[in-house]
Amino acid sequence: MDKGLLRARERLSSARSLVVLTGAGVSAESGVPTFRGPEGLWRNFRPEELATPQAFRRDPKLVWEWYDWRRRIIAPLKPNPGHLAISELEKRVPEFLLVTQNVDGLHRLAGNAKLVELHGNIWLARCVAEGTVAENRELATIPPKCGCGALLRPHIVWFGESLDEDDLKTAVEAARNCEVMIVAGTSSVVQPAASLAGLAKESGAFVVEVNTDETPITGFVDASIRGRSGEILPMLVGGAR
Ligand code: OAD
């Protein structure tokens, strides 16, 4: 077995606090498209036309059509062994937080409850006038409207928008205080999520990366394991308490 994997298993098996940070790669084996890379969404779509507040003001119908297309892809998909390994870790490690950039809801489906969805959730919609957030699985019209008559928007953090302050604070505090951090399936280029691994490392945590490719954090983490999260994460968890 890979040396990094062995060391990571060992650290994980004695850890009393753990943060898992995930990105689109963790959902790739379930069939959710990633954003970057050869098959990534941002190869064929322009974020400034679909994932900014300006784009929504200009053409809410187009933006919702894109989200509706993505929802139809995601709706039938199931958590994969990577998601399930992470939900197992929540049961085993006393202080646990999952910080995900994924908006697909698959971590919740896998059973994780101690989680922060830093970039929102594709199954939630928010009233642009009242700011209220509610589950939204069916679109009666595109674009959908709130009972108050105003437009609903996807409850997603778009480019140029700030993350929810409380969510970010929770994530940063957990990163600063964990013994081990696992960073899985993220290109580590979108801030502020990308800086959480550095924070954890500075604070003395053992940081493990699981990714099919190298990323900007590969050079400073304690173990960087090359491979699919659906295969590597279950192997890592096999060694946890
Ligand atoms: P990216 O698409 O940028 O990166 C996916 C990462 O997963 C890459 O580093 C791949 O090498 C890796 N990867 C792919 N398949 C994998 C697998 N089976 N196992 C392990 N790793 C794999 O996705 P994110 O880093 O999540 O924002 O992107 C961050 C944010 O940028 C997203 O949350 C999204 C996007 O714009 C919003 O939607 C607000």
Residues whose N, C-alpha, C, O or C-beta is under 5 A from the ligand:
A	BS01	OAD	G23 A24 G25 A28 E29 T34 F35 R36 Q101 N102 H119 V157 G185 T186 S187 S188 V190 V210 N211 T212 D213 G227 R228 S229
